[in-house]
Amino acid sequence: VFLFFCFFCLLIESFDKNQFISLASLRYLDISNNFLQTLPASLFSSQDKSLEYLNLNNNFLSEIPKETFSKLSWVRYLHLSQNRIRILRNYSFGYMSQLFELYLANNQIEIIEPEAFFIDKNAFIGPGLVEKVDLSSNRIASLNSTIFYYLTNLRYLILSNNQIRHIDYNALKGVNFLISLDLSLNLIKNVDFLFNRNFSSTLRFLKLSNNLLSFLKPGQFFHLKSLNTLDLSANSIKHLADCAFYGIQDSIKKLILNYNQIKHLNPCTFTMDFKSLRFIQILHNPLNCSSNCEFFYAVYNPPY
C-alpha cells in the first residue's frame, strides 16, 4: 500500500514522538514550509523500511537530527534546504544506506566535519549510493582533505554561491565517477586541486564562473579527459598560457570566457588539434580584435 502525506505550509512547530507510529507503509512525506526546530529521535521508528522521500525544506532546523535519521535507512531523496543548519557533524547521514540525492542548499553551513558524509561507526552500510549533493548558497570557506571520500558513487556536486577560498589537494579523492562540478560564485584564486592525478576523469561539466582566477597554468585541466563544458566567465583572467587546455583537446565542446580581462588571445592556445570544440564565447573582454586576426583565423575554420 502506497501512503503519501503532505503537511506543506501548515505552520507546524513540533511533532509528538509517536506522530507516525501507525503509518508503517508511509513512503512519501512532505513537511516543508513549517516552523520545525527539532525532530524527536523516534519520530520515524515505524518507517525504517518504507519512507523513500522526505522533504523538510524551509523550516527552522539548526542541526542535522542524526538520531532521527538513523531510523531512515530506506530514504532515497532528502530535502533539507532553507533551514538554519550551521554545522554538518560527523556521520550526520551515517545510517542512510539508500540515500540517492541530498539537498542542503540555502542554509548557514560554515563547518563540515571531516567524516560528515561517512558511514556511522555502528552502522552496517552507510550513504555510499549518493549520486547528488547540493550545498549551494551556504557559508563554506574551505573543502578539507577527503571530505567526500566515502561518496564513491557521487555524480553531481553543487557548491556554488559559498565563500570557498581553499580546496585541499585531496578534497575530492575517492570521487571517481563525478560528472558535474559547480564551483561558481566563490572566492577561488587557483584550482591546483585539478592537478591531482586521482581527480575524476569522468567529469564532463566544470563551472568556475564568478571566482577570482587570474591565470590558467599550462595543463591545468590535463586529467579531465572527458570534459565537455568549461565555464570560466566572470573571473579576472588576463592571459591564457599556450598549453592552458592541453589534455582536454579531444573532449572539450564548449568554452566560455565571458567577462574577464583578456586583452589579447594567444593563437598558440588554440593551435592544438581540438577534435570536438564547437563553441567559444569571449564576450565582454577588453579585446582589440584588429590585433587578434591570427586567433580568429585559427578558430573560425572548421570544425570550431
Contacts in CASP RR format, 6 or more apart in sequence:
PFRMAT RR
TARGET T0000
AUTHOR 0000-0000-0000
METHOD contacts of the structure
MODEL  1
VFLFFCFFCLLIESFDKNQFISLASLRYLDISNNFLQTLPASLFSSQDKS
LEYLNLNNNFLSEIPKETFSKLSWVRYLHLSQNRIRILRNYSFGYMSQLF
ELYLANNQIEIIEPEAFFIDKNAFIGPGLVEKVDLSSNRIASLNSTIFYY
LTNLRYLILSNNQIRHIDYNALKGVNFLISLDLSLNLIKNVDFLFNRNFS
STLRFLKLSNNLLSFLKPGQFFHLKSLNTLDLSANSIKHLADCAFYGIQD
SIKKLILNYNQIKHLNPCTFTMDFKSLRFIQILHNPLNCSSNCEFFYAVY
NPPY
1 25 0 8 1.000
2 25 0 8 1.000
2 27 0 8 1.000
2 28 0 8 1.000
3 23 0 8 1.000
3 25 0 8 1.000
3 26 0 8 1.000
3 27 0 8 1.000
3 28 0 8 1.000
3 50 0 8 1.000
4 27 0 8 1.000
4 28 0 8 1.000
5 23 0 8 1.000
5 26 0 8 1.000
5 28 0 8 1.000
5 29 0 8 1.000
5 30 0 8 1.000
6 29 0 8 1.000
6 30 0 8 1.000
7 29 0 8 1.000
7 30 0 8 1.000
7 31 0 8 1.000
7 34 0 8 1.000
8 30 0 8 1.000
8 31 0 8 1.000
8 32 0 8 1.000
8 33 0 8 1.000
9 32 0 8 1.000
9 33 0 8 1.000
9 34 0 8 1.000
10 34 0 8 1.000
11 34 0 8 1.000
11 35 0 8 1.000
12 31 0 8 1.000
12 34 0 8 1.000
12 35 0 8 1.000
12 36 0 8 1.000
13 34 0 8 1.000
13 35 0 8 1.000
13 36 0 8 1.000
13 37 0 8 1.000
14 36 0 8 1.000
14 37 0 8 1.000
14 38 0 8 1.000
15 36 0 8 1.000
15 39 0 8 1.000
15 40 0 8 1.000
15 43 0 8 1.000
16 40 0 8 1.000
17 40 0 8 1.000
17 41 0 8 1.000
17 42 0 8 1.000
17 43 0 8 1.000
18 42 0 8 1.000
19 40 0 8 1.000
19 43 0 8 1.000
20 26 0 8 1.000
20 29 0 8 1.000
20 43 0 8 1.000
20 44 0 8 1.000
20 46 0 8 1.000
20 47 0 8 1.000
21 45 0 8 1.000
21 46 0 8 1.000
22 46 0 8 1.000
23 46 0 8 1.000
23 47 0 8 1.000
24 46 0 8 1.000
24 47 0 8 1.000
24 50 0 8 1.000
25 50 0 8 1.000
26 46 0 8 1.000
26 47 0 8 1.000
26 50 0 8 1.000
26 51 0 8 1.000
27 50 0 8 1.000
27 51 0 8 1.000
27 52 0 8 1.000
27 53 0 8 1.000
28 51 0 8 1.000
28 52 0 8 1.000
28 53 0 8 1.000
29 47 0 8 1.000
29 51 0 8 1.000
29 53 0 8 1.000
29 54 0 8 1.000
29 55 0 8 1.000
30 53 0 8 1.000
30 55 0 8 1.000
31 54 0 8 1.000
31 55 0 8 1.000
31 56 0 8 1.000
31 59 0 8 1.000
32 55 0 8 1.000
32 56 0 8 1.000
32 57 0 8 1.000
32 58 0 8 1.000
32 59 0 8 1.000
32 79 0 8 1.000
33 57 0 8 1.000
33 58 0 8 1.000
33 59 0 8 1.000
34 58 0 8 1.000
34 59 0 8 1.000
35 59 0 8 1.000
35 60 0 8 1.000
36 56 0 8 1.000
36 59 0 8 1.000
36 60 0 8 1.000
36 61 0 8 1.000
37 59 0 8 1.000
37 60 0 8 1.000
37 61 0 8 1.000
37 62 0 8 1.000
38 61 0 8 1.000
38 65 0 8 1.000
39 61 0 8 1.000
39 65 0 8 1.000
39 68 0 8 1.000
40 68 0 8 1.000
41 65 0 8 1.000
41 67 0 8 1.000
41 68 0 8 1.000
42 68 0 8 1.000
42 71 0 8 1.000
43 68 0 8 1.000
43 71 0 8 1.000
44 51 0 8 1.000
44 68 0 8 1.000
44 71 0 8 1.000
44 72 0 8 1.000
45 71 0 8 1.000
47 71 0 8 1.000
47 72 0 8 1.000
47 74 0 8 1.000
48 71 0 8 1.000
48 72 0 8 1.000
48 73 0 8 1.000
48 74 0 8 1.000
49 73 0 8 1.000
49 74 0 8 1.000
50 74 0 8 1.000
51 72 0 8 1.000
51 74 0 8 1.000
51 75 0 8 1.000
52 74 0 8 1.000
52 75 0 8 1.000
52 76 0 8 1.000
52 77 0 8 1.000
52 98 0 8 1.000
53 75 0 8 1.000
53 76 0 8 1.000
53 77 0 8 1.000
54 72 0 8 1.000
54 75 0 8 1.000
54 77 0 8 1.000
54 78 0 8 1.000
54 79 0 8 1.000
55 79 0 8 1.000
56 78 0 8 1.000
56 79 0 8 1.000
56 80 0 8 1.000
56 83 0 8 1.000
57 79 0 8 1.000
57 80 0 8 1.000
57 81 0 8 1.000
57 82 0 8 1.000
57 83 0 8 1.000
57 103 0 8 1.000
58 81 0 8 1.000
58 82 0 8 1.000
58 83 0 8 1.000
59 82 0 8 1.000
59 83 0 8 1.000
60 83 0 8 1.000
60 84 0 8 1.000
61 80 0 8 1.000
61 83 0 8 1.000
61 84 0 8 1.000
61 85 0 8 1.000
62 83 0 8 1.000
62 84 0 8 1.000
62 85 0 8 1.000
62 86 0 8 1.000
63 85 0 8 1.000
63 86 0 8 1.000
63 87 0 8 1.000
63 89 0 8 1.000
64 80 0 8 1.000
64 85 0 8 1.000
64 88 0 8 1.000
64 89 0 8 1.000
64 92 0 8 1.000
64 93 0 8 1.000
66 89 0 8 1.000
66 91 0 8 1.000
66 92 0 8 1.000
66 94 0 8 1.000
69 75 0 8 1.000
69 78 0 8 1.000
69 92 0 8 1.000
69 93 0 8 1.000
69 94 0 8 1.000
69 95 0 8 1.000
69 96 0 8 1.000
70 94 0 8 1.000
70 95 0 8 1.000
70 120 0 8 1.000
70 123 0 8 1.000
71 95 0 8 1.000
72 95 0 8 1.000
72 96 0 8 1.000
73 95 0 8 1.000
73 96 0 8 1.000
73 97 0 8 1.000
73 98 0 8 1.000
73 125 0 8 1.000
74 98 0 8 1.000
75 96 0 8 1.000
75 98 0 8 1.000
75 99 0 8 1.000
76 98 0 8 1.000
76 99 0 8 1.000
76 100 0 8 1.000
76 101 0 8 1.000
77 100 0 8 1.000
77 101 0 8 1.000
78 93 0 8 1.000
78 96 0 8 1.000
78 99 0 8 1.000
78 101 0 8 1.000
78 102 0 8 1.000
78 103 0 8 1.000
79 103 0 8 1.000
80 102 0 8 1.000
80 103 0 8 1.000
80 104 0 8 1.000
80 107 0 8 1.000
81 103 0 8 1.000
81 104 0 8 1.000
81 105 0 8 1.000
81 106 0 8 1.000
81 107 0 8 1.000
81 134 0 8 1.000
82 105 0 8 1.000
82 106 0 8 1.000
82 107 0 8 1.000
83 107 0 8 1.000
84 107 0 8 1.000
84 108 0 8 1.000
85 104 0 8 1.000
85 107 0 8 1.000
85 108 0 8 1.000
85 109 0 8 1.000
86 107 0 8 1.000
86 108 0 8 1.000
86 109 0 8 1.000
86 110 0 8 1.000
86 111 0 8 1.000
87 109 0 8 1.000
87 110 0 8 1.000
87 111 0 8 1.000
87 112 0 8 1.000
87 113 0 8 1.000
88 104 0 8 1.000
88 109 0 8 1.000
88 111 0 8 1.000
88 112 0 8 1.000
88 113 0 8 1.000
88 116 0 8 1.000
88 117 0 8 1.000
89 113 0 8 1.000
89 116 0 8 1.000
90 113 0 8 1.000
90 114 0 8 1.000
90 115 0 8 1.000
90 116 0 8 1.000
90 118 0 8 1.000
91 115 0 8 1.000
91 116 0 8 1.000
91 118 0 8 1.000
91 119 0 8 1.000
91 120 0 8 1.000
91 121 0 8 1.000
92 116 0 8 1.000
92 117 0 8 1.000
93 99 0 8 1.000
93 102 0 8 1.000
93 116 0 8 1.000
93 117 0 8 1.000
93 126 0 8 1.000
93 127 0 8 1.000
94 118 0 8 1.000
94 119 0 8 1.000
94 120 0 8 1.000
94 123 0 8 1.000
94 126 0 8 1.000
94 127 0 8 1.000
95 120 0 8 1.000
95 123 0 8 1.000
95 126 0 8 1.000
96 126 0 8 1.000
96 127 0 8 1.000
97 123 0 8 1.000
97 124 0 8 1.000
97 125 0 8 1.000
97 126 0 8 1.000
97 127 0 8 1.000
97 128 0 8 1.000
97 129 0 8 1.000
98 129 0 8 1.000
99 127 0 8 1.000
99 128 0 8 1.000
99 129 0 8 1.000
99 130 0 8 1.000
100 129 0 8 1.000
100 130 0 8 1.000
100 131 0 8 1.000
100 132 0 8 1.000
101 130 0 8 1.000
101 131 0 8 1.000
101 132 0 8 1.000
101 133 0 8 1.000
102 127 0 8 1.000
102 130 0 8 1.000
102 132 0 8 1.000
102 133 0 8 1.000
102 134 0 8 1.000
103 134 0 8 1.000
104 133 0 8 1.000
104 134 0 8 1.000
104 135 0 8 1.000
104 138 0 8 1.000
105 134 0 8 1.000
105 135 0 8 1.000
105 136 0 8 1.000
105 137 0 8 1.000
105 138 0 8 1.000
105 158 0 8 1.000
106 136 0 8 1.000
106 137 0 8 1.000
106 138 0 8 1.000
107 137 0 8 1.000
107 138 0 8 1.000
108 138 0 8 1.000
108 139 0 8 1.000
109 135 0 8 1.000
109 138 0 8 1.000
109 139 0 8 1.000
109 140 0 8 1.000
110 138 0 8 1.000
110 139 0 8 1.000
110 140 0 8 1.000
110 141 0 8 1.000
112 140 0 8 1.000
112 143 0 8 1.000
112 144 0 8 1.000
112 147 0 8 1.000
114 144 0 8 1.000
114 145 0 8 1.000
114 146 0 8 1.000
114 147 0 8 1.000
115 150 0 8 1.000
116 147 0 8 1.000
117 127 0 8 1.000
117 130 0 8 1.000
117 133 0 8 1.000
117 147 0 8 1.000
117 148 0 8 1.000
117 150 0 8 1.000
117 151 0 8 1.000
118 126 0 8 1.000
118 149 0 8 1.000
118 150 0 8 1.000
119 125 0 8 1.000
119 126 0 8 1.000
119 127 0 8 1.000
119 128 0 8 1.000
119 150 0 8 1.000
120 126 0 8 1.000
126 150 0 8 1.000
127 150 0 8 1.000
127 151 0 8 1.000
128 150 0 8 1.000
128 151 0 8 1.000
128 152 0 8 1.000
128 153 0 8 1.000
129 153 0 8 1.000
130 151 0 8 1.000
130 153 0 8 1.000
130 154 0 8 1.000
131 153 0 8 1.000
131 154 0 8 1.000
131 155 0 8 1.000
131 156 0 8 1.000
132 154 0 8 1.000
132 155 0 8 1.000
132 156 0 8 1.000
132 157 0 8 1.000
132 158 0 8 1.000
133 148 0 8 1.000
133 151 0 8 1.000
133 154 0 8 1.000
133 156 0 8 1.000
133 157 0 8 1.000
133 158 0 8 1.000
134 158 0 8 1.000
135 157 0 8 1.000
135 158 0 8 1.000
135 159 0 8 1.000
135 162 0 8 1.000
136 158 0 8 1.000
136 159 0 8 1.000
136 160 0 8 1.000
136 161 0 8 1.000
136 162 0 8 1.000
136 182 0 8 1.000
137 160 0 8 1.000
137 161 0 8 1.000
137 162 0 8 1.000
138 161 0 8 1.000
138 162 0 8 1.000
139 162 0 8 1.000
139 163 0 8 1.000
140 159 0 8 1.000
140 162 0 8 1.000
140 163 0 8 1.000
140 164 0 8 1.000
141 162 0 8 1.000
141 163 0 8 1.000
141 164 0 8 1.000
141 165 0 8 1.000
141 166 0 8 1.000
142 164 0 8 1.000
142 165 0 8 1.000
142 166 0 8 1.000
142 167 0 8 1.000
142 168 0 8 1.000
143 159 0 8 1.000
143 164 0 8 1.000
143 166 0 8 1.000
143 167 0 8 1.000
143 168 0 8 1.000
143 171 0 8 1.000
143 172 0 8 1.000
144 168 0 8 1.000
144 171 0 8 1.000
145 168 0 8 1.000
145 169 0 8 1.000
145 170 0 8 1.000
145 171 0 8 1.000
145 173 0 8 1.000
146 170 0 8 1.000
146 171 0 8 1.000
146 173 0 8 1.000
146 174 0 8 1.000
147 168 0 8 1.000
147 171 0 8 1.000
148 154 0 8 1.000
148 157 0 8 1.000
148 171 0 8 1.000
148 172 0 8 1.000
148 174 0 8 1.000
148 175 0 8 1.000
149 173 0 8 1.000
149 174 0 8 1.000
149 175 0 8 1.000
151 175 0 8 1.000
152 174 0 8 1.000
152 175 0 8 1.000
152 176 0 8 1.000
152 177 0 8 1.000
153 177 0 8 1.000
154 175 0 8 1.000
154 177 0 8 1.000
154 178 0 8 1.000
155 177 0 8 1.000
155 178 0 8 1.000
155 179 0 8 1.000
155 180 0 8 1.000
156 178 0 8 1.000
156 179 0 8 1.000
156 180 0 8 1.000
157 172 0 8 1.000
157 175 0 8 1.000
157 178 0 8 1.000
157 180 0 8 1.000
157 181 0 8 1.000
157 182 0 8 1.000
158 182 0 8 1.000
159 181 0 8 1.000
159 182 0 8 1.000
159 183 0 8 1.000
159 186 0 8 1.000
160 182 0 8 1.000
160 183 0 8 1.000
160 184 0 8 1.000
160 185 0 8 1.000
160 186 0 8 1.000
160 207 0 8 1.000
161 184 0 8 1.000
161 185 0 8 1.000
161 186 0 8 1.000
162 185 0 8 1.000
162 186 0 8 1.000
163 186 0 8 1.000
163 187 0 8 1.000
164 183 0 8 1.000
164 186 0 8 1.000
164 187 0 8 1.000
164 188 0 8 1.000
165 186 0 8 1.000
165 187 0 8 1.000
165 188 0 8 1.000
165 189 0 8 1.000
167 183 0 8 1.000
167 188 0 8 1.000
167 191 0 8 1.000
167 193 0 8 1.000
168 193 0 8 1.000
169 192 0 8 1.000
169 193 0 8 1.000
169 195 0 8 1.000
169 196 0 8 1.000
170 193 0 8 1.000
170 196 0 8 1.000
170 198 0 8 1.000
171 193 0 8 1.000
172 178 0 8 1.000
172 181 0 8 1.000
172 193 0 8 1.000
172 196 0 8 1.000
172 199 0 8 1.000
172 200 0 8 1.000
173 196 0 8 1.000
173 198 0 8 1.000
174 198 0 8 1.000
175 200 0 8 1.000
176 200 0 8 1.000
176 202 0 8 1.000
177 200 0 8 1.000
177 202 0 8 1.000
178 200 0 8 1.000
178 202 0 8 1.000
178 203 0 8 1.000
179 202 0 8 1.000
179 203 0 8 1.000
179 204 0 8 1.000
179 205 0 8 1.000
180 203 0 8 1.000
180 204 0 8 1.000
180 205 0 8 1.000
180 206 0 8 1.000
180 207 0 8 1.000
181 203 0 8 1.000
181 205 0 8 1.000
181 206 0 8 1.000
181 207 0 8 1.000
182 205 0 8 1.000
182 207 0 8 1.000
183 206 0 8 1.000
183 207 0 8 1.000
183 208 0 8 1.000
183 211 0 8 1.000
184 207 0 8 1.000
184 208 0 8 1.000
184 209 0 8 1.000
184 210 0 8 1.000
184 211 0 8 1.000
184 231 0 8 1.000
185 209 0 8 1.000
185 210 0 8 1.000
185 211 0 8 1.000
186 210 0 8 1.000
186 211 0 8 1.000
187 211 0 8 1.000
187 212 0 8 1.000
188 208 0 8 1.000
188 211 0 8 1.000
188 212 0 8 1.000
188 213 0 8 1.000
189 211 0 8 1.000
189 212 0 8 1.000
189 213 0 8 1.000
189 214 0 8 1.000
190 213 0 8 1.000
191 208 0 8 1.000
191 213 0 8 1.000
191 220 0 8 1.000
192 217 0 8 1.000
193 199 0 8 1.000
194 220 0 8 1.000
194 221 0 8 1.000
194 223 0 8 1.000
194 224 0 8 1.000
195 220 0 8 1.000
195 222 0 8 1.000
195 223 0 8 1.000
196 223 0 8 1.000
197 223 0 8 1.000
199 223 0 8 1.000
199 224 0 8 1.000
200 224 0 8 1.000
201 223 0 8 1.000
201 224 0 8 1.000
201 225 0 8 1.000
201 226 0 8 1.000
202 226 0 8 1.000
203 224 0 8 1.000
203 226 0 8 1.000
203 227 0 8 1.000
204 226 0 8 1.000
204 227 0 8 1.000
204 228 0 8 1.000
204 229 0 8 1.000
205 227 0 8 1.000
205 228 0 8 1.000
205 229 0 8 1.000
206 221 0 8 1.000
206 224 0 8 1.000
206 227 0 8 1.000
206 229 0 8 1.000
206 230 0 8 1.000
206 231 0 8 1.000
207 231 0 8 1.000
208 230 0 8 1.000
208 231 0 8 1.000
208 232 0 8 1.000
208 235 0 8 1.000
209 231 0 8 1.000
209 232 0 8 1.000
209 233 0 8 1.000
209 234 0 8 1.000
209 235 0 8 1.000
209 256 0 8 1.000
210 233 0 8 1.000
210 234 0 8 1.000
210 235 0 8 1.000
211 234 0 8 1.000
211 235 0 8 1.000
212 235 0 8 1.000
212 236 0 8 1.000
213 232 0 8 1.000
213 235 0 8 1.000
213 236 0 8 1.000
213 237 0 8 1.000
214 235 0 8 1.000
214 236 0 8 1.000
214 237 0 8 1.000
214 238 0 8 1.000
215 237 0 8 1.000
215 238 0 8 1.000
215 239 0 8 1.000
215 241 0 8 1.000
216 232 0 8 1.000
216 237 0 8 1.000
216 240 0 8 1.000
216 241 0 8 1.000
216 244 0 8 1.000
217 241 0 8 1.000
217 244 0 8 1.000
218 241 0 8 1.000
218 242 0 8 1.000
218 243 0 8 1.000
218 244 0 8 1.000
218 246 0 8 1.000
219 241 0 8 1.000
219 243 0 8 1.000
219 244 0 8 1.000
219 245 0 8 1.000
219 246 0 8 1.000
219 247 0 8 1.000
220 244 0 8 1.000
220 245 0 8 1.000
221 227 0 8 1.000
221 230 0 8 1.000
221 244 0 8 1.000
221 245 0 8 1.000
221 247 0 8 1.000
221 248 0 8 1.000
222 246 0 8 1.000
222 247 0 8 1.000
222 248 0 8 1.000
224 247 0 8 1.000
224 248 0 8 1.000
224 251 0 8 1.000
225 247 0 8 1.000
225 248 0 8 1.000
225 250 0 8 1.000
225 251 0 8 1.000
226 251 0 8 1.000
227 248 0 8 1.000
227 251 0 8 1.000
227 252 0 8 1.000
228 251 0 8 1.000
228 252 0 8 1.000
228 253 0 8 1.000
228 254 0 8 1.000
228 276 0 8 1.000
229 252 0 8 1.000
229 253 0 8 1.000
229 254 0 8 1.000
229 256 0 8 1.000
230 248 0 8 1.000
230 252 0 8 1.000
230 254 0 8 1.000
230 255 0 8 1.000
230 256 0 8 1.000
231 256 0 8 1.000
232 255 0 8 1.000
232 256 0 8 1.000
232 257 0 8 1.000
232 260 0 8 1.000
233 256 0 8 1.000
233 257 0 8 1.000
233 258 0 8 1.000
233 259 0 8 1.000
233 260 0 8 1.000
233 281 0 8 1.000
234 258 0 8 1.000
234 259 0 8 1.000
234 260 0 8 1.000
235 259 0 8 1.000
235 260 0 8 1.000
236 260 0 8 1.000
236 261 0 8 1.000
237 257 0 8 1.000
237 260 0 8 1.000
237 261 0 8 1.000
237 262 0 8 1.000
238 260 0 8 1.000
238 261 0 8 1.000
238 262 0 8 1.000
238 263 0 8 1.000
239 262 0 8 1.000
239 264 0 8 1.000
239 266 0 8 1.000
240 262 0 8 1.000
240 265 0 8 1.000
240 266 0 8 1.000
240 269 0 8 1.000
241 266 0 8 1.000
241 269 0 8 1.000
242 266 0 8 1.000
242 268 0 8 1.000
242 269 0 8 1.000
243 269 0 8 1.000
243 272 0 8 1.000
244 269 0 8 1.000
245 252 0 8 1.000
245 255 0 8 1.000
245 269 0 8 1.000
245 270 0 8 1.000
245 272 0 8 1.000
245 274 0 8 1.000
246 272 0 8 1.000
249 272 0 8 1.000
249 273 0 8 1.000
249 274 0 8 1.000
249 275 0 8 1.000
249 277 0 8 1.000
250 274 0 8 1.000
250 275 0 8 1.000
250 276 0 8 1.000
251 275 0 8 1.000
251 276 0 8 1.000
252 274 0 8 1.000
252 276 0 8 1.000
252 277 0 8 1.000
253 276 0 8 1.000
253 277 0 8 1.000
253 278 0 8 1.000
253 279 0 8 1.000
254 278 0 8 1.000
254 279 0 8 1.000
255 277 0 8 1.000
255 279 0 8 1.000
255 280 0 8 1.000
255 281 0 8 1.000
256 281 0 8 1.000
257 280 0 8 1.000
257 281 0 8 1.000
257 282 0 8 1.000
257 285 0 8 1.000
258 281 0 8 1.000
258 282 0 8 1.000
258 283 0 8 1.000
258 284 0 8 1.000
258 285 0 8 1.000
259 283 0 8 1.000
259 284 0 8 1.000
259 285 0 8 1.000
260 285 0 8 1.000
261 285 0 8 1.000
261 286 0 8 1.000
262 282 0 8 1.000
262 285 0 8 1.000
262 286 0 8 1.000
262 287 0 8 1.000
263 285 0 8 1.000
263 286 0 8 1.000
263 287 0 8 1.000
263 288 0 8 1.000
264 287 0 8 1.000
264 288 0 8 1.000
264 291 0 8 1.000
264 292 0 8 1.000
265 282 0 8 1.000
265 287 0 8 1.000
265 292 0 8 1.000
265 295 0 8 1.000
266 295 0 8 1.000
267 292 0 8 1.000
267 294 0 8 1.000
267 295 0 8 1.000
267 297 0 8 1.000
267 298 0 8 1.000
270 295 0 8 1.000
270 298 0 8 1.000
270 299 0 8 1.000
270 304 0 8 1.000
271 298 0 8 1.000
274 303 0 8 1.000
274 304 0 8 1.000
275 303 0 8 1.000
276 303 0 8 1.000
277 303 0 8 1.000
277 304 0 8 1.000
278 303 0 8 1.000
278 304 0 8 1.000
280 299 0 8 1.000
280 304 0 8 1.000
289 296 0 8 1.000
298 304 0 8 1.000
END
